[in-house]
C-alpha cells in the first residue's frame, strides 16, 4: 500500500526537526547565491556568498561595477571555475537591470508559465531550479522537488527509483501536488524535509537505510530486505 506523503513528512520532521532554508529567498539573490559555489552545494555556495558580500556586495550595480578579476577572487572560496561563475554573475546582474528594472521579483508577478520561462533564461536554471525559486520567493506555491534528490519520495512510496531523472522528478512532484496543501508554507516545508533526508540518509548511492526513521514504511527498504532474506 502506498504510504501517504503527509505521513512520510511527519515522521521525517519528527526525526530532523523543523527545517529552514540557508539560501536567500529573493529570486535575484538566490541566482547570485547559486553561482557562488561550484559544484553547487549549500556549504560551497555559503562560502562564496560570504566572500562576495564582504568584498564586493551582491546588488546588481555592485556586481556590474566590479571587474571579472575582482569577482573571480571573491568567488574563489566557493570552489571550482570562479572565473566562469564571475561571468555568469555579470550576465545575471545585467539581465536583471536591463530586462526587469533591477527588480526580478516584480518581473515574475505575471502568469506562472511566463515567470518560469523568464527564470529559465538565466544560466544554469532549468525546471527544478525555476520551481525552487518560484516557491521560496512566495511567487507561487508550486510543487517543487529538491533537484539533487527527487528519488526520495519515489523510493519510499514505490520502491526502486526509475533510471530516468525526469520521471523521478515528475513522480515526486505529483505526490506533492496531490497530497500537500497548495500553500507556500506547506510546500516549502516538504521541500526542505525531503532535501535534508536525501542529503543525510537517503543518498542516491549507498543510502543509510538502517538509520532511516521511515524504514518501517519504506517500499525501497522493504524490497531490499526481502531480497536479502531470499539469499539466506
C-alpha positions, 0 to 999 in steps of 0.5 A: 500500500502506498504510504501517504506523503503527509505521513512520510513528512511527519515522521521525517520532521519528527526525526530532523526537526523543523527545517529552514532554508540557508539560501536567500529567498529573493529570486535575484539573490538566490541566482547570485547565491547559486553561482557562488559555489561550484559544484553547487552545494549549500556549504560551497555556495555559503562560502562564496556568498560570504566572500562576495558580500564582504568584498564586493556586495551582491546588488546588481550595480555592485556586481556590474561595477566590479571587474571579472578579476575582482569577482573571480577572487571573491568567488574563489572560496566557493570552489571550482571555475570562479572565473566562469561563475564571475561571468555568469554573475555579470550576465545575471546582474545585467539581465536583471537591470536591463530586462526587469528594472533591477527588480526580478521579483516584480518581473515574475508577478505575471502568469506562472508559465511566463515567470518560469520561462523568464527564470529559465533564461538565466544560466544554469536554471532549468525546471527544478531550479525555476520551481525552487525559486518560484516557491521560496520567493512566495511567487507561487506555491508550486510543487517543487522537488529538491533537484539533487534528490527527487528519488526520495519520495519515489523510493519510499512510496514505490520502491526502486527509483526509475533510471530516468531523472525526469520521471523521478522528478515528475513522480515526486512532484505529483505526490506533492501536488496531490497530497500537500496543501497548495500553500507556500508554507506547506510546500516549502516545508516538504521541500526542505524535509525531503532535501535534508533526508536525501542529503543525510540518509537517503543518498542516491548511492549507498543510502543509510537505510538502517538509520532511516526513521521511515524504514518501517514504511519504506517500499525501497527498504522493504524490497531490499530486505526481502531480497536479502532474506531470499539469499539466506 
